[in-house]
Amino acid sequence: MFEETSIVLSVAEPESESDVGILAVSSFNGNYVLVRSRDAAAAVNLLAGAGHRVEYSKRPSQSNRAR
């Protein structure tokens, strides 16, 4: 459990130092970090600069969203 905490902390620290807000979600299958779309580029750069591998998906377009 402590290992997962340190992973989340290692992601949160670079973001907090630059005022990028995050929502960290941890599950059995992995750890996820959600950021606002306006902060996405900054978040990716900060995390990559801190040595993290970054995978992201774009928000679905209006026509693809469930109604």
C-alpha positions as CSV (number, residue, x, y, z in Angstrom):
1,M,0.0,0.0,0.0
2,F,2.8,2.4,0.8
3,E,4.3,2.0,-2.6
4,E,1.0,3.2,-4.3
5,T,1.0,6.2,-2.0
6,S,4.5,7.2,-3.1
7,I,3.5,6.8,-6.7
8,V,0.5,9.2,-6.3
9,L,2.8,11.6,-4.4
10,S,5.4,11.5,-7.1
11,V,2.7,12.5,-9.6
12,A,1.0,15.1,-7.4
13,E,4.2,17.0,-6.4
14,P,5.2,18.3,-9.9
15,E,1.6,19.3,-10.6
16,S,1.1,21.1,-7.3
17,E,4.3,23.2,-7.8
18,S,2.9,24.7,-11.0
19,D,-0.8,25.1,-9.9
20,V,-2.1,22.4,-12.1
21,G,-5.1,20.7,-10.4
22,I,-5.4,17.0,-10.5
23,L,-7.8,14.2,-9.4
24,A,-5.9,11.1,-8.5
25,V,-7.8,7.8,-8.7
26,S,-6.3,4.5,-7.6
27,S,-7.9,1.1,-8.3
28,F,-6.9,-2.5,-8.3
29,N,-6.0,-2.2,-12.0
30,G,-3.9,1.0,-11.8
31,N,-3.5,4.6,-10.9
32,Y,-5.1,7.4,-12.9
33,V,-4.6,11.1,-12.9
34,L,-7.3,13.4,-14.3
35,V,-6.6,17.0,-15.3
36,R,-8.7,19.7,-16.9
37,S,-8.4,19.8,-20.6
38,R,-7.0,23.3,-20.4
39,D,-4.2,22.0,-18.2
40,A,-3.5,18.8,-20.3
41,A,-0.4,20.0,-22.1
42,A,1.2,21.5,-19.0
43,A,0.4,18.3,-17.0
44,V,2.0,16.0,-19.7
45,N,5.1,18.2,-19.8
46,L,5.4,18.3,-16.0
47,L,5.0,14.5,-15.6
48,A,7.3,13.6,-18.5
49,G,9.9,16.0,-17.0
50,A,9.6,14.2,-13.7
51,G,10.4,10.9,-15.4
52,H,6.9,9.5,-15.7
53,R,5.5,7.7,-18.8
54,V,2.4,9.5,-19.8
55,E,-0.6,7.9,-21.6
56,Y,-3.6,9.9,-22.3
57,S,-6.9,9.8,-24.2
58,K,-8.7,12.8,-25.7
59,R,-12.1,13.7,-24.5
60,P,-14.8,12.3,-26.8
61,S,-16.4,14.7,-29.2
62,Q,-19.9,15.9,-28.6
63,S,-21.3,13.5,-31.2
64,N,-19.6,10.5,-29.5
65,R,-20.9,11.2,-26.0
66,A,-23.7,9.3,-24.4
67,R,-26.8,11.4,-24.2
